[in-house]
Amino acid sequence: MTKLGQWLCGLALLGSAWAALALAPPGLRPPAPYRQALLPLPVYLLVAFGCYSLATVGYRLATFNDCEEAAAELQEHISAARADLRRRGLRF
C-alpha cells in the first residue's frame, strides 16, 4: 500500500470515529463537555497538520546539503558554453 493509501485509510478511520461520536443518535450522545471538545476536533487536527508540515519543510530546508562538486561541474559547463558561443560570434 502506498503512503497516500495509508494516510487516506487513517483519515477515513478517524473521520468515521469522529462522525460516530459527534453525530450520534440522541440516546448515545456523550456528555456536553466531551461534545464541546469533540466538535471542533477536525479543525484542530488540520491546524496541527499544517504546523507539522511547515516545521518539516523548514527543517528539511535548513539541513539541505550543498553539492559543491556539482556546482563546480556546472560552472565548467557554463564556461565551455560561453567559449563556444564566443567562438561562433555571440557577444555577452
C-alpha positions as CSV (number, residue, x, y, z in Angstrom):
1,M,0.0,0.0,0.0
2,T,1.3,3.4,-0.9
3,K,1.8,6.2,1.7
4,L,-1.2,8.0,0.2
5,G,-3.3,5.0,0.8
6,Q,-2.1,4.7,4.3
7,W,-2.9,8.3,5.0
8,L,-6.4,8.0,3.4
9,C,-7.2,4.9,5.4
10,G,-6.2,6.6,8.6
11,L,-8.2,9.7,7.8
12,A,-11.2,7.6,6.9
13,L,-10.9,5.7,10.2
14,L,-10.5,8.8,12.3
15,G,-13.3,10.6,10.3
16,S,-15.8,7.8,10.8
17,A,-14.9,7.5,14.5
18,W,-15.4,11.3,14.9
19,A,-18.7,11.2,13.0
20,A,-20.0,8.3,15.0
21,L,-19.2,10.2,18.3
22,A,-20.1,13.7,17.2
23,L,-23.3,12.9,15.2
24,A,-24.5,10.1,17.4
25,P,-28.3,9.5,17.9
26,P,-29.8,11.3,20.9
27,G,-29.7,8.2,23.1
28,L,-26.0,7.7,22.6
29,R,-24.8,11.3,22.9
30,P,-21.7,11.8,25.0
31,P,-21.9,14.4,27.8
32,A,-21.8,18.1,26.9
33,P,-18.2,18.8,27.8
34,Y,-17.0,16.0,25.6
35,R,-19.2,17.1,22.7
36,Q,-17.8,20.7,23.0
37,A,-14.3,19.4,22.7
38,L,-15.2,16.8,20.0
39,L,-17.0,19.1,17.5
40,P,-14.0,21.4,16.6
41,L,-11.6,18.5,16.7
42,P,-11.2,18.3,12.8
43,V,-10.2,22.0,12.7
44,Y,-7.6,21.4,15.5
45,L,-6.2,18.4,13.7
46,L,-6.0,20.4,10.4
47,V,-4.1,23.2,12.2
48,A,-1.8,20.7,13.8
49,F,-1.1,19.1,10.5
50,G,-0.3,22.5,8.9
51,C,2.1,23.2,11.7
52,Y,3.8,19.8,11.3
53,S,4.1,20.4,7.6
54,L,5.7,23.8,8.0
55,A,8.1,22.5,10.6
56,T,9.1,19.6,8.4
57,V,9.7,21.8,5.3
58,G,11.7,24.3,7.4
59,Y,13.8,21.5,8.9
60,R,14.5,20.0,5.5
61,L,15.4,23.4,4.1
62,A,17.7,24.1,7.0
63,T,19.5,20.8,6.6
64,F,19.7,20.8,2.8
65,N,23.2,19.7,1.6
66,D,25.3,21.7,-0.8
67,C,26.7,19.8,-3.8
68,E,30.0,21.6,-4.3
69,E,31.2,19.1,-6.9
70,A,28.1,19.5,-9.0
71,A,28.3,23.3,-8.7
72,A,31.9,23.3,-9.9
73,E,31.0,20.9,-12.8
74,L,28.1,23.2,-13.8
75,Q,30.4,26.2,-13.8
76,E,32.8,24.4,-16.1
77,H,29.9,23.6,-18.5
78,I,28.9,27.3,-18.4
79,S,32.4,28.4,-19.2
80,A,32.6,25.9,-22.1
81,A,29.3,27.0,-23.5
82,R,30.3,30.7,-23.3
83,A,33.6,30.0,-25.0
84,D,31.8,28.1,-27.8
85,L,29.3,30.9,-28.2
86,R,32.1,33.5,-28.3
87,R,33.8,31.4,-31.0
88,R,30.6,31.5,-33.0
89,G,30.4,35.3,-32.8
90,L,28.0,35.9,-29.9
91,R,29.0,38.7,-27.5
92,F,27.9,38.9,-23.9
